[in-house]
Amino acid sequence: MARRRSRGSRRWQAVRRIESILDSVRGRGREEFDRKDPQRGPRARRLDIQRDGRLFDRLAALDFEYLLSLDFAAGPDALRLLLPQSVLGRAQNGHGFWRDESGAPLVFRDATFDRVLTALERLDPGLRAPLVRQERGRRLTRLGEWLLAGMFEPELLLEDGGQPLLGIELLRGVRVETRSFLRGLLLAGWMDDLEQRRMCMALHRRTFAGDPLEIGGGKSYVVRPDLLAAVGIVDPGRGEFAAADIRRLNDMGVIVGEDREYLRPEFEQAYFRLRAGEGVCDDLALLYVGARHGHDAMLGAFVMDAVDTYDKFLWSFRPGGVDGRLATAIQERWRERHGEPLVTGEEILAVIRCAAKLNHPAAPLSSSHRRFIQTEEGSKVATLWNHWRFVVGDPVYEIELGYQRYPSRKFYDIARKRLEYMELNIPETHFVERSRRRR
């Protein structure tokens, strides 16, 4: 359900302001500012916040207000917590409004989540970094408590205190069979685990086309950011760290592993790439879970994807991440009650195998959580529901997916072939005639 706009609201005024700006920029449509820049075009300009801080602040505010003007199936409170993360990614890659007058991408590699929020405080004092991080953590804590309290009920209404989980309007009023929902939750919770990915490569070895199966990945660690900077590691997610490297960083105190709660700013979470290469396509993972395990399981996987998104920027945290710890807790409690696991290792590996980006045919995209809840240009439903329409054979909208803006026609063709390799046959795909272009 998309949020309603009131003409007298501050949000509506922001929408009109953004639309006015967009109409003045060489006649380009609004959607042009929500897409990845083409591979060919003006060369990207590398900027830094220390020198270009005022420009960064202006672009961050403009980009944030623009994103707020788009059509999301989420309430304003949820968007205030979620969209600064999108602004960060766009600033670091020169997407959206992060470009100069000639169209060249403006790239701020040194942008951080907290620095984005510092820029946005001028729009809303409630967007101070500690407040946003703490509220994201509270929502994840409450969700975990809600799941553990109701996991043995036969059905769950995906609402807590009269509000949909995590403020996602797609979930309002939705009832699910608990076991199926939790199965999807766990499958998504473990598909990013590097050890599971390594087991998948060891078991299956080959892509569906017979080439070696390659899957990249990494792990988040709790670190001391001052020591991380002191050893010269700027972005551990862009390199490749061997096991010996991780042990050395542990010995040096850069990475801390004691199982307890840690707080910013003394500590931080950092993602280390441990195996180079592409990971999994979240879109394919959701489609596989939906086709194999059903609608309720697909919603469970979607909720865990949201957990993984919020988990990246918290005020307090523990080693292992919220998604991994929550999946482990649910699996253990289920085993204690029923004497068997809720999901098996083989089922986890099947999701990874189907969704690996470099399996055959290749799937060079992966939608973020905000893209799943967004109604894209040319559609009348959020992308998550468009994916479910594909699974059940209802007409789907022709849209572009992920920040890559990958055509849905190509993606659904890839998805159909992947599912067929996994011995899952779904109805023929039909496309809805494209909606009129928004202005």
DAGIMO-V928481 format. One record per backbone hydrogen bond with DSSP energy under -0.5 kcal/mol. NH is the residue of the N-H (numbers start at 1). CO is the residue of the C=O. E is the energy in kcal/mol with one decimal. If there is no record, write none. Layout:
nh=NH co=CO e=E
nh=NH co=CO e=E
//
This chain:
nh=3 co=72 e=-1.3
nh=9 co=6 e=-1.7
nh=13 co=9 e=-1.9
nh=14 co=10 e=-2.1
nh=15 co=11 e=-2.4
nh=16 co=12 e=-2.5
nh=17 co=13 e=-2.3
nh=18 co=14 e=-2.6
nh=19 co=15 e=-2.7
nh=20 co=16 e=-2.3
nh=21 co=17 e=-1.9
nh=22 co=18 e=-2.7
nh=23 co=19 e=-2.4
nh=24 co=20 e=-0.9
nh=24 co=21 e=-0.7
nh=25 co=21 e=-0.5
nh=25 co=22 e=-1.3
nh=26 co=24 e=-1.3
nh=28 co=25 e=-2.2
nh=32 co=29 e=-1.5
nh=33 co=30 e=-2.0
nh=34 co=31 e=-1.9
nh=35 co=32 e=-0.6
nh=36 co=403 e=-0.6
nh=45 co=105 e=-3.1
nh=46 co=44 e=-0.5
nh=47 co=45 e=-0.6
nh=47 co=107 e=-2.9
nh=52 co=48 e=-2.8
nh=53 co=49 e=-0.6
nh=56 co=52 e=-2.3
nh=57 co=53 e=-2.5
nh=58 co=54 e=-2.2
nh=59 co=55 e=-2.6
nh=60 co=56 e=-2.7
nh=61 co=57 e=-2.1
nh=62 co=58 e=-2.3
nh=63 co=59 e=-3.0
nh=64 co=60 e=-2.4
nh=65 co=61 e=-2.4
nh=66 co=62 e=-2.2
nh=67 co=63 e=-2.6
nh=68 co=64 e=-2.2
nh=69 co=65 e=-1.1
nh=69 co=66 e=-0.9
nh=70 co=67 e=-1.5
nh=72 co=70 e=-0.9
nh=73 co=373 e=-2.7
nh=74 co=72 e=-1.2
nh=75 co=167 e=-1.7
nh=79 co=75 e=-2.0
nh=80 co=76 e=-2.0
nh=81 co=77 e=-0.9
nh=82 co=78 e=-1.7
nh=83 co=79 e=-2.6
nh=85 co=82 e=-1.4
nh=86 co=82 e=-0.8
nh=87 co=83 e=-2.5
nh=88 co=84 e=-2.0
nh=89 co=85 e=-1.8
nh=90 co=86 e=-2.2
nh=91 co=87 e=-2.5
nh=92 co=88 e=-2.3
nh=93 co=89 e=-1.0
nh=94 co=90 e=-1.4
nh=95 co=90 e=-2.1
nh=96 co=35 e=-1.1
nh=98 co=95 e=-1.9
nh=99 co=97 e=-2.2
nh=100 co=104 e=-2.3
nh=103 co=100 e=-1.8
nh=105 co=42 e=-0.5
nh=106 co=98 e=-2.4
nh=107 co=45 e=-2.9
nh=107 co=105 e=-0.7
nh=108 co=91 e=-2.8
nh=108 co=106 e=-0.6
nh=109 co=47 e=-0.5
nh=109 co=107 e=-0.7
nh=111 co=108 e=-1.6
nh=116 co=112 e=-2.2
nh=117 co=113 e=-2.0
nh=118 co=114 e=-2.1
nh=119 co=115 e=-1.7
nh=120 co=116 e=-1.6
nh=121 co=117 e=-1.3
nh=122 co=119 e=-0.7
nh=123 co=120 e=-1.4
nh=124 co=120 e=-1.7
nh=127 co=124 e=-2.5
nh=128 co=125 e=-0.8
nh=132 co=128 e=-2.4
nh=133 co=129 e=-2.7
nh=134 co=130 e=-2.4
nh=135 co=131 e=-2.3
nh=136 co=132 e=-2.3
nh=137 co=133 e=-2.0
nh=138 co=134 e=-2.4
nh=139 co=135 e=-2.2
nh=140 co=136 e=-1.8
nh=141 co=137 e=-2.6
nh=142 co=138 e=-2.6
nh=143 co=139 e=-2.2
nh=144 co=140 e=-2.5
nh=145 co=141 e=-2.3
nh=146 co=142 e=-2.4
nh=147 co=143 e=-2.5
nh=148 co=144 e=-2.4
nh=149 co=145 e=-2.0
nh=150 co=146 e=-1.5
nh=151 co=147 e=-0.8
nh=153 co=150 e=-1.8
nh=156 co=176 e=-2.3
nh=158 co=156 e=-0.6
nh=158 co=174 e=-2.8
nh=159 co=157 e=-2.8
nh=160 co=163 e=-3.3
nh=163 co=160 e=-1.2
nh=165 co=158 e=-1.6
nh=167 co=164 e=-2.3
nh=168 co=165 e=-2.1
nh=169 co=73 e=-1.1
nh=169 co=167 e=-0.8
nh=170 co=73 e=-1.0
nh=171 co=168 e=-2.0
nh=172 co=169 e=-1.2
nh=174 co=171 e=-1.9
nh=176 co=156 e=-2.5
nh=178 co=154 e=-1.9
nh=178 co=176 e=-0.5
nh=181 co=177 e=-2.3
nh=182 co=178 e=-2.8
nh=183 co=179 e=-2.0
nh=184 co=180 e=-2.0
nh=185 co=181 e=-1.9
nh=186 co=182 e=-2.4
nh=187 co=183 e=-2.4
nh=188 co=184 e=-2.1
nh=189 co=185 e=-1.7
nh=190 co=186 e=-1.5
nh=191 co=187 e=-0.9
nh=193 co=190 e=-1.2
nh=194 co=218 e=-0.5
nh=197 co=193 e=-2.0
nh=198 co=194 e=-2.5
nh=199 co=195 e=-2.2
nh=200 co=196 e=-2.0
nh=201 co=197 e=-2.2
nh=202 co=198 e=-2.2
nh=203 co=199 e=-2.4
nh=204 co=200 e=-2.7
nh=205 co=200 e=-0.6
nh=205 co=201 e=-1.3
nh=206 co=204 e=-4.0
nh=207 co=211 e=-3.5
nh=210 co=207 e=-1.5
nh=213 co=205 e=-3.1
nh=214 co=212 e=-0.5
nh=216 co=278 e=-3.8
nh=217 co=275 e=-2.3
nh=219 co=272 e=-2.1
nh=221 co=270 e=-2.8
nh=222 co=256 e=-0.6
nh=223 co=221 e=-0.5
nh=223 co=268 e=-3.4
nh=224 co=254 e=-2.2
nh=225 co=223 e=-0.8
nh=228 co=224 e=-2.4
nh=229 co=225 e=-2.2
nh=230 co=226 e=-1.8
nh=231 co=227 e=-1.7
nh=232 co=229 e=-1.4
nh=233 co=228 e=-2.0
nh=234 co=232 e=-0.8
nh=238 co=235 e=-1.9
nh=239 co=236 e=-0.5
nh=241 co=273 e=-2.8
nh=246 co=242 e=-1.8
nh=247 co=243 e=-2.2
nh=248 co=244 e=-2.2
nh=249 co=245 e=-2.3
nh=250 co=246 e=-2.1
nh=251 co=247 e=-2.6
nh=252 co=248 e=-2.0
nh=253 co=250 e=-1.2
nh=254 co=249 e=-1.8
nh=255 co=249 e=-1.4
nh=256 co=222 e=-2.7
nh=260 co=258 e=-1.8
nh=262 co=317 e=-2.9
nh=264 co=315 e=-2.1
nh=267 co=263 e=-1.7
nh=268 co=223 e=-2.3
nh=270 co=221 e=-2.6
nh=272 co=219 e=-2.9
nh=272 co=270 e=-0.5
nh=273 co=236 e=-2.1
nh=274 co=217 e=-1.6
nh=274 co=272 e=-0.6
nh=275 co=217 e=-2.2
nh=281 co=355 e=-3.1
nh=282 co=280 e=-0.7
nh=285 co=281 e=-2.2
nh=286 co=282 e=-2.4
nh=287 co=283 e=-2.2
nh=288 co=284 e=-2.8
nh=289 co=285 e=-2.6
nh=290 co=286 e=-2.6
nh=291 co=287 e=-2.9
nh=292 co=288 e=-2.9
nh=293 co=289 e=-2.7
nh=294 co=289 e=-0.6
nh=294 co=290 e=-1.4
nh=298 co=294 e=-2.0
nh=299 co=295 e=-1.9
nh=300 co=296 e=-1.8
nh=301 co=297 e=-2.4
nh=302 co=298 e=-2.2
nh=303 co=299 e=-2.3
nh=304 co=300 e=-2.1
nh=305 co=301 e=-1.9
nh=306 co=302 e=-1.7
nh=307 co=303 e=-2.1
nh=308 co=304 e=-2.4
nh=309 co=305 e=-1.5
nh=310 co=306 e=-2.4
nh=311 co=307 e=-2.2
nh=312 co=308 e=-0.5
nh=312 co=309 e=-1.0
nh=313 co=310 e=-1.3
nh=315 co=133 e=-0.7
nh=317 co=262 e=-2.0
nh=320 co=220 e=-0.5
nh=321 co=318 e=-1.3
nh=324 co=320 e=-0.5
nh=325 co=321 e=-2.1
nh=326 co=322 e=-2.7
nh=327 co=323 e=-2.4
nh=328 co=324 e=-2.1
nh=329 co=325 e=-2.2
nh=330 co=326 e=-2.3
nh=331 co=327 e=-2.4
nh=332 co=328 e=-2.5
nh=333 co=329 e=-2.2
nh=334 co=330 e=-2.3
nh=335 co=331 e=-2.3
nh=336 co=332 e=-2.3
nh=337 co=333 e=-1.9
nh=338 co=334 e=-3.0
nh=339 co=335 e=-2.5
nh=348 co=344 e=-1.6
nh=349 co=345 e=-2.4
nh=350 co=346 e=-1.7
nh=351 co=347 e=-1.5
nh=352 co=348 e=-1.9
nh=353 co=349 e=-2.8
nh=354 co=350 e=-2.3
nh=355 co=351 e=-2.2
nh=356 co=352 e=-1.5
nh=357 co=279 e=-2.4
nh=359 co=356 e=-1.7
nh=363 co=357 e=-2.6
nh=365 co=363 e=-1.8
nh=372 co=368 e=-1.7
nh=373 co=369 e=-1.4
nh=374 co=371 e=-0.8
nh=375 co=71 e=-2.9
nh=376 co=374 e=-0.9
nh=379 co=376 e=-2.2
nh=383 co=371 e=-0.6
nh=383 co=374 e=-1.7
nh=384 co=372 e=-2.3
nh=385 co=382 e=-0.5
nh=386 co=382 e=-1.9
nh=387 co=383 e=-2.3
nh=388 co=384 e=-1.8
nh=389 co=385 e=-2.4
nh=390 co=386 e=-1.7
nh=391 co=387 e=-1.8
nh=392 co=388 e=-2.1
nh=393 co=389 e=-1.3
nh=394 co=389 e=-1.6
nh=396 co=430 e=-3.0
nh=398 co=432 e=-0.5
nh=399 co=397 e=-0.9
nh=401 co=406 e=-2.6
nh=405 co=401 e=-0.7
nh=405 co=402 e=-1.5
nh=406 co=401 e=-2.6
nh=408 co=399 e=-2.8
nh=411 co=407 e=-2.2
nh=412 co=408 e=-3.1
nh=413 co=409 e=-1.4
nh=414 co=410 e=-2.1
nh=415 co=411 e=-3.0
nh=416 co=412 e=-2.3
nh=417 co=413 e=-1.8
nh=418 co=414 e=-2.6
nh=419 co=415 e=-2.7
nh=420 co=416 e=-2.1
nh=421 co=417 e=-2.1
nh=422 co=418 e=-1.4
nh=423 co=420 e=-1.8
nh=424 co=419 e=-2.9
nh=426 co=424 e=-0.5
nh=427 co=391 e=-0.5
nh=432 co=396 e=-3.1
nh=435 co=378 e=-0.7
//
